[in-house]
Amino acid sequence: MVTITEDIVLENVDHILVSGVGILDFSVSGENSYYTWRGTEESDWEVSDVERVENVEEDRIILYPEDEFFTCEIEAKGEEENEGPVDCYC
């Protein structure tokens, strides 16, 4: 797992795991581990162009893109307590 600690743009994101406490895990196609962004419950993040959502009744939901991949523009100031914004789209 790679912790996102500074601004980054991730391309080829094939799904996103979302936690209710503000943690986002990004799965990038062809890579073996997730990129993890640790925000707060009030963090500013938005994922558009979502085709399918799984585990809606669970603690961690999974978002899948309408197209093949998401592109995610992520702002981070450190290892934890990030406020965003995070914008993901196809």
C-alpha positions as CSV (number, residue, x, y, z in Angstrom):
1,M,0.0,0.0,0.0
2,V,1.3,3.5,-1.0
3,T,0.1,6.4,1.2
4,I,-0.6,9.5,-0.7
5,T,1.1,12.4,1.1
6,E,1.3,15.1,-1.6
7,D,-0.7,16.2,-4.7
8,I,-0.9,13.6,-7.4
9,V,-2.9,12.6,-10.5
10,L,-3.7,8.9,-10.8
11,E,-4.7,7.5,-14.1
12,N,-6.0,4.1,-15.0
13,V,-7.9,3.7,-11.7
14,D,-10.1,0.6,-12.2
15,H,-12.0,0.9,-8.8
16,I,-12.0,2.9,-5.6
17,L,-12.7,1.6,-2.1
18,V,-14.4,4.2,0.1
19,S,-14.5,4.1,3.9
20,G,-17.1,6.0,5.9
21,V,-14.3,7.6,7.9
22,G,-12.8,9.4,4.9
23,I,-10.2,6.9,3.6
24,L,-10.0,6.3,-0.1
25,D,-8.1,3.4,-1.7
26,F,-7.4,3.6,-5.4
27,S,-6.6,0.5,-7.4
28,V,-4.5,1.4,-10.5
29,S,-4.5,-1.1,-13.3
30,G,-1.3,-3.1,-13.6
31,E,-0.1,-2.3,-10.0
32,N,-0.1,-4.7,-7.1
33,S,-1.1,-2.4,-4.3
34,Y,-3.5,0.4,-3.5
35,Y,-2.8,4.1,-3.3
36,T,-4.3,5.2,0.0
37,W,-5.6,8.7,0.8
38,R,-6.5,9.4,4.4
39,G,-9.0,12.1,4.8
40,T,-11.6,12.9,7.5
41,E,-15.4,12.3,7.5
42,E,-15.8,16.0,6.3
43,S,-13.2,15.8,3.5
44,D,-14.0,17.2,0.1
45,W,-14.1,14.3,-2.4
46,E,-16.3,13.6,-5.4
47,V,-16.4,10.6,-7.8
48,S,-18.4,11.1,-11.0
49,D,-19.1,8.7,-13.9
50,V,-19.8,5.8,-11.6
51,E,-21.3,2.7,-13.3
52,R,-21.6,0.3,-10.4
53,V,-21.5,0.5,-6.6
54,E,-20.9,-2.7,-4.5
55,N,-21.1,-3.4,-0.8
56,V,-23.5,-0.5,-0.1
57,E,-24.5,-2.0,3.2
58,E,-20.9,-2.6,4.3
59,D,-18.3,-0.3,5.9
60,R,-16.3,-0.2,2.6
61,I,-18.1,0.4,-0.7
62,I,-16.5,-0.2,-4.1
63,L,-17.0,2.3,-7.0
64,Y,-16.5,1.2,-10.6
65,P,-16.2,3.6,-13.5
66,E,-18.6,4.0,-16.5
67,D,-15.6,3.8,-18.9
68,E,-12.6,1.6,-18.5
69,F,-10.8,3.8,-15.9
70,F,-11.1,6.8,-13.6
71,T,-8.7,9.6,-13.6
72,C,-8.3,11.0,-10.0
73,E,-6.9,14.5,-9.2
74,I,-5.9,14.2,-5.5
75,E,-4.7,17.0,-3.1
76,A,-2.9,15.9,0.0
77,K,-0.9,17.7,2.7
78,G,0.4,14.8,4.7
79,E,-0.2,11.2,5.7
80,E,-3.5,11.8,7.5
81,E,-6.3,14.3,8.1
82,N,-6.3,15.5,4.4
83,E,-9.2,17.7,3.4
84,G,-9.0,17.4,-0.4
85,P,-10.3,18.1,-2.8
86,V,-10.3,14.7,-4.6
87,D,-12.0,14.6,-8.0
88,C,-12.4,11.4,-9.9
89,Y,-14.0,11.1,-13.4
90,C,-13.8,9.2,-16.6
